[in-house]
Amino acid sequence: GVANHCNNACATADREVDSKIYKFNPGTSIFDEFFSISTHAGIDVESFAIGSKSFFAFTNYNQGFTYAINSVVYVWDQETTQFELFQSIPTIGAVDFEYFEIDGNSYLAVANQFDGTQYNVQSQIMIFSTVNQQFENIQAVNTWRGQQIEQFNIGDRHFLGVTDTYDGDHIAPTHIYEWKNGAFQGTESGRQNEAFQIFSTRQASTLEHFYVDNKHFLAIGEAGSISDQTEQGTGDSTIYLWDGATFVPYTTMITHGVMHFKAFSVASNSGVVGGTRMLFSVAHYKEDVTSSTPFALNAEIYSLIDRCVNGDVVGVPLSA
């Protein structure tokens, strides 16, 4: 699925744009458009399955000057062979959905970003009710222009990472919360100091957990001041290593207003562990204040499992 945000220059009238679901065509080896969904400044789409049912969740950011609008969840209908509206979920400037499962229960978290006047809005965690057959709010997460929610597991422990991009001066911490007694601890307003771990970040826009060679890593991308066109959106992003008790700095990458990280693996014959090579894509903005189009999207791919002499893994740029 692809969440489309806007047309042309992203004026308010250009944000009523359909998002798409694509289906792979084995005959042509390309993805063909399969289904179109009306969205309002869509930013994220999340696909997941609960039992035998397949779902797509699309965020809606705003409709004109209204940010308290519903985001939508669609389910595949075997009888109509179409995606049908399953649930409308109240959101406030929604930018990210994250589906996860803990102890046999299904959850959907949404990062809310802006209510039209302020960025200090609550994001939500919902549980899927098998009785009511819908997602229901169970926990609020205090966020400051929340950008991404990432759930991940280390052994039998469950964590939730939340990136914030604005706390009055672009210096907003990234929080990691741990699941205990049926909830993530420390998410309430005024209790963030009870979070499992807090990272000092500058407009952290993306967080990615990945597992390489029996090691857990956490990458946090910092956008810098990309909203201020007088400054260059640059700054090192950091990859952290789990040391058995907490995440410690492992390596850094020079990034330019990074917007999103994604780790993925491909088959390799280069002698790496398990014949798999972990790659790491980085989508970021490079700002040139002398240009009439100051923000240009660029991407890089890093190798994260190239062997060093000491057996560790490193980030090596493959393309620029």
Buried (B, 14 or more C-beta within 10 A) or exposed (E): BEBBBBEEEEEEEEBBBEBBBEEEEEEEEEEEEBBEBEBBBBBBBBEBEBEEEBBBBBBBBBBEEEBBBBBBBBBBEEEEEEBEEBBEBEBBBBBBBBBBBBEEEBBBBBBBBBBEEEBBBBBBBBBBEEEEEBBEEBBBBBBBBBBBBBBBBBEEEBBBBBBBBBBEEBEBBBBBBBBEEEBBBBBBEEEBEBBBBBBEBBBBBBBBBBBBBEEBBBBBBBBBBBBEEEBBBBBBBBBBBBEEEEBEEBBEBEBBBBBBBBBEBEEBEEEBBEEBBBBBBBBBBBBEEEEEEBEEEEEBBBBBBBBEEEEEBBBEEEEE
